[in-house]
Amino acid sequence: MPLVEPFLAEADRLGVRRVVLLGSAIVLPGAASALELAAHVRARPGWVVLRPSGFMQNFLAPHPLGEGIRRRGEIRTAAGTGRVGWIDARDIAAVAAVLLTGSHGHPDDRRDYLLTGPKALNYQDAAQIITLHTGRPVRVVPVGVAEQADAYRASGMPDAFAAALAAVDVGIRTGRDARVSTAVLDLTGRPPRTFAEFVQDHAPQWADAGTPED
């Protein structure tokens, strides 16, 4: 916020007609500043907020989720069977480009876009898809929120951020993040990539995982 607010103020002073903020549909507990920033952007004519769901790229190293798959062939989660509308970051970029250039062909007054993939999946679904398309067996290991936070800390995350990120699993478990939207198709004219397509594009990153660790 200390850096972004002056930037937005300067954009406003210069008469910038379009600002696209990359927010998130999954808000970390205690992240009030992110919500305030999104509200500030929505208040300006022509400025919009993108709220993408969880990134498919999180399943790749060096993200802790991707590291767990690469090193141990496992996904440790406190989210139970809760689902997420995982989206490929390339689709987020495509939407941002369309909005920044005004090339989507149907200007409207919307200030907020929920961005998701075509289907909400749980971690069990994701493990099965990775296994199917890479030949690398991937299993899901249920853990508690505290254990998840400890694992994030062990990966090098600061204590507060590790605890907040682990708490996100609670919301997933309750179904809060299972939403699916058509915004990618509506704005780009192309459906968002499926998780299977994403896995096929990045299969070598899991197949060449090396020696599993305990």
Secondary structure, 3 states (H helix, E strand, C coil): CCCHHHHHHHHHHCCCCCCEEECCCCCCCCCHHHHHHHHHHHCCCCCEEEEECCEHHHHCCCCHHHHHHHHHCEEEECCCCCCECCECHHHHHHHHHHHHHCCCCCCCCCCEEEECCCCCECHHHHHHHHHHHHCCCCEEEECCHHHHHHHHHHCCCCHHHHHHHHHHHHHHHCCCCCCCCCHHHHHHCCCCCCHHHHHHHHCHHHHCCCCCCC
